[in-house]
């Protein structure tokens, strides 16, 4: 196996130093050994313990001076006892799984946050399509976006935070009518006072039929003011009907009824009908509102500057 961080040392790199007739304790052996453990020192054929010598650079110092008849031999075996220090950048992901550094060689929790590459404050780390860690930059302008995740395996993204209802639209009855009317075809969008325009796109309207600008959960509230023209009390019903087949048929799912008070002519009462509709198709889902009156002479109140009778559409969820 190749060593990381330095050139392999083979037996052919063995260094030998011999000296005879010396009476010195210090000797320049001609190379710088990497450690004491790479040297075999013999005097007269007897191997010397490492305590019997030391070295500094290429200089060997014996514990005692030689005598003239001594034969000193130093053998440097450079492939034993090397201190292996990988050079900077030599351990990379390409080494994982080969014969150099496997994932089994890396201890759990050994890679600290300090060893990860620096990023930009506010960035988010996630796994991309190829399975590699990827950075998602922090949101830009406007601030206050939220991180969202799709149900499929796609990247997370920043989207604008929901800051209230995305669709609100109010329509009103501009003039009164007498007797039952369904659907009411004369409703108009509120255009007086500080209201001005719908929130969002607003509802479509044609001949008493309302259509939705987008799918989602819609809260529909129809409120009417009804009053009698005689002293007899009589019933008034506020009704909401829905079609899910492009107007082929309508069903009543919301209604509210009350009686006009028996206290004389022009005694008024109010009815409010509510329904939360799940609009899954803007082409097929339609709504109509209207009045069902017990007495044909009863009147539903309309006005050019107040919302006595009105219908409100609010999208409350996607």
Residue pairs with C-beta under 8 A, 6 or more apart in sequence:
1 99
1 100
2 8
2 100
3 82
3 84
4 84
4 86
4 87
4 90
4 91
4 100
4 101
5 84
5 85
5 86
5 87
5 90
6 82
6 84
6 85
8 79
9 78
9 79
9 82
10 79
11 77
11 79
13 78
13 79
14 75
14 76
14 77
14 78
15 29
15 30
15 31
15 33
15 74
15 75
15 76
15 78
16 73
16 74
16 75
16 76
17 27
17 29
17 30
17 60
17 72
17 73
17 74
17 75
17 76
18 71
18 72
18 73
18 74
19 27
19 66
19 71
19 72
20 70
20 71
20 72
21 68
22 66
22 68
22 70
22 72
23 65
23 66
23 67
23 68
24 65
24 66
25 61
25 62
25 63
25 64
25 65
25 66
26 59
26 60
26 61
26 62
27 59
27 60
27 62
27 72
27 74
28 58
28 59
28 60
29 55
29 58
29 59
29 60
29 74
29 76
30 58
31 58
31 76
32 57
32 58
33 39
33 55
33 76
33 78
34 78
34 81
34 82
34 83
35 81
35 82
35 83
36 50
36 53
36 54
36 55
37 50
37 80
37 81
38 76
38 77
38 78
38 80
38 81
38 82
39 53
39 55
39 60
39 74
39 75
39 76
39 77
40 47
40 74
40 75
40 76
40 77
41 47
41 48
41 52
41 53
41 60
41 72
41 73
41 74
42 48
42 72
42 73
42 75
43 66
43 70
43 71
43 72
43 73
44 70
44 71
45 71
48 62
51 63
52 62
52 63
53 60
53 61
53 62
53 63
54 60
54 61
55 61
60 74
62 72
66 72
91 100
91 101
95 101
96 102
96 103
97 103
119 125
119 135
120 135
120 137
120 138
121 138
122 137
122 138
123 135
123 136
123 137
123 138
124 135
124 136
124 138
124 147
124 156
125 133
125 134
125 135
125 136
126 133
126 134
126 136
126 155
126 156
127 133
127 134
128 134
128 155
129 153
129 155
134 155
136 147
136 155
136 156
136 157
136 158
138 158
139 145
139 158
142 160
144 160
144 161
144 163
145 158
145 159
145 160
145 161
146 158
146 159
146 160
146 161
147 156
147 157
147 158
148 156
148 157
148 158
148 159
149 156
165 199
165 200
165 314
165 315
165 316
166 199
166 200
166 315
167 198
167 199
167 200
167 201
167 202
167 213
167 214
167 216
167 218
167 313
167 314
167 315
168 198
168 199
168 200
168 312
168 313
168 314
168 315
169 189
169 198
169 199
169 200
169 202
169 203
169 312
169 313
170 189
170 190
170 195
170 198
170 307
170 310
170 311
170 312
170 313
171 187
171 188
171 189
171 190
171 203
171 205
171 210
171 310
171 311
171 312
172 187
172 188
172 190
172 302
172 303
172 306
172 307
172 308
172 309
172 310
172 311
173 184
173 186
173 187
173 224
173 300
173 301
173 302
173 303
173 308
173 309
173 310
174 186
174 188
174 302
174 303
174 304
175 186
175 302
175 303
175 304
176 299
176 300
176 301
176 302
176 303
177 184
177 186
177 291
177 299
177 300
177 302
178 229
178 296
178 297
178 298
178 299
178 300
179 293
179 296
179 297
179 298
180 290
180 291
180 292
180 293
180 296
181 290
181 291
181 300
182 239
182 241
182 288
182 290
182 291
182 292
183 208
183 209
183 241
183 288
183 289
183 290
184 208
184 288
184 289
184 290
184 291
185 207
185 208
186 302
187 205
187 208
187 289
187 311
189 198
189 202
189 205
190 307
190 310
192 304
192 305
200 213
200 315
201 213
201 214
202 213
203 210
203 211
203 212
203 213
203 313
204 210
204 211
204 212
204 213
205 211
208 288
208 290
209 247
209 286
209 287
209 288
210 286
210 287
210 288
210 289
210 311
210 313
211 282
211 285
211 286
212 218
212 279
212 282
212 285
212 287
212 313
213 282
214 279
214 282
214 315
215 279
215 280
215 281
215 282
215 318
216 279
216 315
216 316
216 317
216 318
217 276
217 277
217 278
217 279
217 315
217 316
217 317
217 318
218 276
218 277
218 278
218 279
218 313
218 314
218 315
218 316
219 274
219 275
219 276
219 277
219 313
219 314
219 315
219 316
220 240
220 254
220 274
220 275
220 276
220 277
220 287
220 311
220 312
220 313
221 272
221 273
221 274
221 311
221 312
221 314
222 238
222 239
222 240
222 254
222 272
222 273
222 274
222 289
222 310
222 311
223 238
223 270
223 271
223 272
223 273
223 309
223 310
223 311
224 236
224 238
224 270
224 271
224 291
224 300
224 301
224 308
224 309
225 268
225 269
225 270
225 300
225 301
225 308
225 309
226 236
226 258
226 260
226 268
226 269
226 270
226 271
226 291
226 293
226 298
226 299
226 300
226 301
227 260
227 266
227 267
227 268
227 269
227 298
227 299
227 301
228 234
228 260
228 261
228 265
228 266
228 267
228 295
228 297
228 298
228 299
229 265
229 266
229 297
229 298
229 299
230 265
230 295
230 297
231 262
231 263
231 264
231 265
232 262
232 295
233 259
233 260
233 261
233 262
233 267
234 259
234 260
234 293
234 294
234 295
234 298
235 257
235 258
235 259
235 293
235 294
236 257
236 258
236 259
236 260
236 269
236 271
236 291
236 292
236 293
236 294
236 298
236 300
237 255
237 256
237 257
237 271
237 291
237 292
237 293
238 255
238 256
238 257
238 271
238 272
238 273
238 289
238 291
239 252
239 254
239 255
239 273
239 289
239 290
239 291
239 292
240 252
240 253
240 254
240 255
240 273
240 275
240 287
240 288
240 289
241 250
241 251
241 252
241 253
241 287
241 288
241 289
241 290
242 250
242 251
242 253
242 275
242 277
242 285
242 286
242 287
242 288
243 249
243 250
243 251
243 284
243 285
243 286
243 287
243 288
244 281
244 284
244 285
245 284
246 283
246 284
246 286
247 286
250 286
250 288
253 275
254 273
254 274
254 275
255 273
255 292
256 271
256 272
256 273
257 271
258 269
258 270
258 271
259 269
260 267
260 268
260 269
260 298
261 267
261 268
261 269
268 301
273 289
276 316
277 285
277 287
279 285
289 311
291 300
293 300
300 309
301 308
301 309
302 308
302 309
